[in-house]
Amino acid sequence: MKKLIEKGTYLFPTPAAMISCAGAGTPPNIITLAWVGVVCSEPPIVSISVRPGRHSHGQIKESGAFVVNIPRESQLRELDFCGVASGRNVDKFKALGLTPVPGTQVSAPLIKECPVNLECRVIDMKSLGTHDLFLGEIVAVHVDEEVMNDKGIMDISLLRPIAYCPQAAQYWNLKEAIGSYGFTGGKVN
């Protein structure tokens, strides 16, 4: 029997990503977000949702750019720190010994130590309530070769990304592949 519970953010897991950004006259910053997702394939567009009071919100809104950096499981401490500490009070790149690398297409820096970096140009912003939604067109993708398989495709088992479960406030790793898209051939049996 199903139980009706209070409405909330029960879509999980969500990707845990480190979003880098930069504003005029302020050091580059990193914010950890789990409200991140793909919204369009062509052109490739991702969404991020940021509370207006966050330091990164102003930098992204001002610059019109951000980078989605996908950390690996071994970077969990850095990921968590960037979601708890404020860029108003601490230079997160310096505090964590991370390297900001200039983007090739946008003003926001990449995080060198993250194996995947998606440079995004903001194409729209919408206020939704507690968060503002930024839509970013992916204009450049950088991937460490060590997380690619012999076919040149990103391999999740090599990347070992981090997922976040909002209601439990827990980070999780991913275990194994259990199927491939289209394996049913569109048939029930």
N, C-alpha and C positions, 0 to 999 in steps of 0.2 A: 504494500500500500504506500502511496506517495503522501508526503506531508507538505502542505503549503507553508513556505517560510517567507520571511521578510525579503523584499526585493533588494538587490545589491549587485555587486560586481562579481558574479559567479562564473564568468567565462574564464577558464583556467586550463592549463598553465598559460602564462604570458611570457614573452621573451623579456629577459632582463638585459637592458642595454645601457651603455655609457654614452650619453649625448654630449658632444663637445660643441662649444660655441664661443664667440668672441664679440665684444662690443667696442666701440670707439673709446679709447682712454681707460679701458679696464683690462686686467689680465684675462687670458682665455680661461674658460671654466668648463667643468664637467658636471653633469647632473645625471643621476641614475633614474631611469624611467622603466616602468613595466607597461605603461600605456603606450605601446608601440605596435604598429601593424602595417601590413601591406594592404593598400586599398585599390590599386590599379596595376595591371601588367604592362600596358602600352599606352602612354608612356609609363615607365616604372615610377610609382608614387607610394610613399609611406606616410603614415600619420604618427604624430607624437602629441600627447596631451600634457600640458604643463600648467600648474597653478599660477595665476597672474602675480602672486606675491613672491614667487621664486626669483632669485637673482638671474638665472638663466633665461627666464621668460623675456625679460627686458632686452637681453643681449640678442636673442633669436629674433625678436620683433624688430629691433633696430637694424640688425645686419641682414635679415632676410635669408639666413643660412644656418645650417647645423650639420653635424656629421653623426651618423649612427655608428657607434663603435661596438662591435660584438666581442665581449671578453670571453675568455675560456674559463673553465672551472677553477683553475689555479689562481685566478684573479678575483676570487670571491671577496676577499678583504677590501680590495680597491673599489670594487663595485659597490659594496655596502657603504663604505666611507663616503663615496661621492653622492650617495642618497641621503646621508645624515648630516654631513657638514655643509655649511653655506659658503658659497663662493664670495659672499660679501665679507667674510671673516678670514678666509684662508685661501691661499693659492693651492688648489688641489694638485695641479701638475707637480709643483715643487714639493709639497708635503708627501706625496706618494712616489716621487722619483720617476714620474712618467714623462715621456718626451712628446711635446707638441710638434707636429710636422705640418708645414703649410699645405693646405689643400691645393689641388691642381685646378679646381673649378670654382671654389667658394672661399670666402674669407675665414670660415671656421677651420680650426686645425684638426688633423687626424690625431689619434692616440697611437703612436708607433707600436706600443706593446700589445695592442689589441690586434688579433689576426685578421679581422674583417672590418673595413671602414667604408661607409656609404656616404658620399658627399651629397648633400641635399640643398636645393634652392627652394625657399618657401614660395609656394604659388597661391596659397590662400590661408586665412586664419579665421576661425569662427569661435566665438564665446559660447560655451555650452552650459555653464553653471559654475561648479567649483574649478573647472579646468578650461583652458583654451586649447582648441584643436589646431595644430599646424599641419598643413599638407605640404610635403616636400617632394619635389621631383628629384629622383636619383640621377645626378649628372656625372658621377664618376664612382667606380667601385675599385677598391684596393684589397687584395687578398694575399696573405703570406702563402708562398708555395708549399710550405710544410703542412698546411691543412687541406691541400688538394690531392685528389687521388690521381692515379696514372692516366685518367681520361681528362684531367684538367677541371674536374668538378669538385666543389667544396664537399668535404667528407665530414659529416657531423661527428663521427667517431674519432676523428683526428682533431676537430675543433673543440669538442666537448663544451658546448654552450651552456648557459645557466638559464633556467626557467624560474618564474616566480609564481607562487600561489597566493593571491591577495587575501583571501579570507583567513588563511592560516598564518599569513605573514612569514612564509618560508621560501627559501631558495631550494631548488632541486636541480639535479643533473638529469640527463636523459640516458636511458639504459640501452635499448636496442631497436633496430628496425623490425616491424612486424608485418609489413606489406608494402606494395608499391601501387601508385596511382593507376587505376584502370584494371586491377587484377581480376575484378568480377566480369569484365567484358560487358558490363551493363545487364548481366543476367542474374536472377535470384539464385538459381541452382546451377 
